[in-house]
Amino acid sequence: MALDVAVQMDHVSSISIKGDSTFALCLEAQKRGHRLFHYTPDRLSLRDGKVTVRGETMELREEEGNHYTLGTQEKFSLSDVDVVLLRQDPPFDMAYITSTHILERVQPKTLVVNDPAAVRNAPEKVFVTEFPDLMPETLITKDAAEIMHFRAEFGEIVMKPLYGNGGAGVFHITREDRNMTSFIETFGLMFREPYVIQRYLKDVRQGDKRIILVDGEIAGAINRVPAETDARSNMHVGGQATATELTDREREICERIAPALKKNNLLFVGIDVIGGYLTEINVTSPTGIREVSRFGGHDIAAMIWDAIESRL
């Protein structure tokens, strides 16, 4: 059966199709005969209990620079579509949180993927703390004394914003770094929320593994190796994707977290693992679909749509 699929995303004109997971998901939906509707989060409205958007029909193609066609913008109710893909990128701020509250109003008539309440309650760097024995030592705080004590204990640390994304604001700090106090002061000026401080994992030089799970099951993985001049492995800051195999430890991590993912209706999830330690559980707008496919892995977009269609 053909489905009507509304995609809440950053504007389609802004995406890079080579590595964009939303583009891959939409291409697969289009291939299956589903009808796509495009809208950005700022066009989401709630009035008298009814959720509407101003959106356009969308057609996609694998042509860099000419990858989309949008129809005429029209107002429609999200209760009249079958599926909403919640796919705008973070930051995970109050605007993002508000959109999850609004999208809850269209359930269960319309299936929202990932579940908006679960997305709201499971930000990547907080949800992961439910599994402390799988993680490196981690501190979440704004308390400068606690941060200094943590560095004194472990020597090398990573400091990053709690609700950041894409590697922005991630710093590798050594025991001898005299900028520590300045980092804390700067973070205090930039962020109202606490920060994440983790023991530095030297194995990150061999790669930060992104493992994708679909409905709690392992779907594929890639390894992201940081550039020589950077502590971050994110591909848009110079990290290189390489083919990889999963270790027994990584499979154990996936098995441990799978029940929580299924319980919370988190259908499409990407986790990050460094040297056998779980560092993040990405649920807002996971990436990696196209990279896995490029290295000969599963067609994860097809697996996700199989899971969505089975729920309908």
Sequence and secondary structure as in RCSB ss.txt:
>XXXX:A:sequence
MALDVAVQMDHVSSISIKGDSTFALCLEAQKRGHRLFHYTPDRLSLRDGKVTVRGETMELREEEGNHYTLGTQEK
FSLSDVDVVLLRQDPPFDMAYITSTHILERVQPKTLVVNDPAAVRNAPEKVFVTEFPDLMPETLITKDAAEIMHF
RAEFGEIVMKPLYGNGGAGVFHITREDRNMTSFIETFGLMFREPYVIQRYLKDVRQGDKRIILVDGEIAGAINRV
PAETDARSNMHVGGQATATELTDREREICERIAPALKKNNLLFVGIDVIGGYLTEINVTSPTGIREVSRFGGHDI
AAMIWDAIESRL
>XXXX:A:secstr
   EEEEE S GGG  TTT HHHHHHHHHHHTT EEEEE GGGEEEETTEEEEEEEEEEE S TT  EEE   EE
EEGGGSSEEEE      SHHHHHHHHHHHTTTTTSEEES HHHHHH  HHHHGGG GGGS  EEEE  HHHHHHH
HHHHSSEEEEETT  TTTT EEE TT TTHHHHHHHHHHH SS EEEEE  GGGGG EEEEEEETTEEEEEEEEE
  TT S   GGGT EEE     HHHHHHHHHHHHHHHHTT  EEEEEEETTEEEEEE SS   HHHHHHTT   H
HHHHHHHHHHH 
